[in-house]
């Protein structure tokens, strides 16, 4: 058995074990209103998508969280590269990055509710939570670029574009992939949290809040499972896209 197959097998076994623990606890509680069993949640999952508005709800949150994340990614990559080259820019951005990293996300959500339209809340919160993670990793990648390679490029007057492609980007790549893997899930968690607190109409967060109000534990867990699936799929697709772009750049 190959290493990848073993890893996949271990992951499947760990999921099975988690489901068995969940089923055992649900049987001990014996009250669906407090904790629905995985069997009931799975059954609800197969019926919930037939309800009116299901796909529009998923699409509503998916588009806004994705928009906020992509905006954060582009801004973080551009500013991270620029800050790595210009120390003054790094210091100018430092208080903003530290503030976004340290202030509780709930505080940002409440402030944003005072300043902007509810429909844009998910976009901004997803942006804020993802930006510092990606920016910090890109900046670290730029700073850890081999100094000998940079000196060589300067010595032979290599154009900035080629220096970026062949010297800086290979150094940034592992940092960027790591940041992307972490920040996608964070963007989903923060985006849905913003929808719950802001009661954004037509969103997944609103469905979660309604499930909580009416003690629909199966629905609550079902929507939570949907969020996990969307987050994992978004992460895998985005990483595949990044790797494909990286391979295309390497062939230039």
C-alpha positions, 0 to 999 in steps of 0.5 A: 500500500502506497503512502497516499493510500495509507493516509487516506485510509487513516483519515477514513478510519478517523472519520468512522471513529468520530461518527461512532463516538457521535452516535454513542453520545447521541444514544446516551443523551437520547434527545434529538432536540439536544443532539441529533444522531449522525443517522438522523443528520444524514437523513436530513441532509438528503432531504434538505436540498429539496426544500425551496431556497436551498440552492439560492442560500448556498449560492448566496453565502458561497459567492460572498465568502469567495469574493471576500477571500479572493479579494484578500488573496490578491491584495495580500499577495501584491502588498506582501511582495511590495512590503518585502521589497520596501521596508517602509511599506511593511512598517506602514502596514504593520499597525493595520495587519496587527489590528486585524489579527488581534481584534476579535472578529465579533468586534469587527462584525458589530462595527461593520453592521453600523457602517455598511449594507448587510449584504456586503458584511460577509464579503468584508469579514471574509476579507479581513480574516484571510488577509493577514494570514496570506500577507504574513506568509507572502512577506515571510517568503519574500524575506527568506528568499536566498540572498545569493540569488538576489545578489546574482540577479542584481549583479547581472541586471535581471529585469524585475519581472524575471526576478519575481518569476524565477527567484521570488515566487519559488521562495514564496510558493510553499508559504503561499500554499500553506497560507491558502490551506489555512485561510480558506477555512478561516474565511468560511468560519468568519463569513458564516459567523458574520451572517449569524450575528448580522442575521443576513437574509438569504444566507447560510448563517440565517438558516443556522440561526433559525435552526437554533431558535426553533431547536432544530438540532438536526437542521443545525448539524446538517447546515454545519456539515454543509459548511464543512463540505463547502469549506473543504471543497473550496480549499481543495479547488483553490489549492489545485488552481494555485498549483496549476498556475505555479506549474504554468509559471514554471514553464514560462 
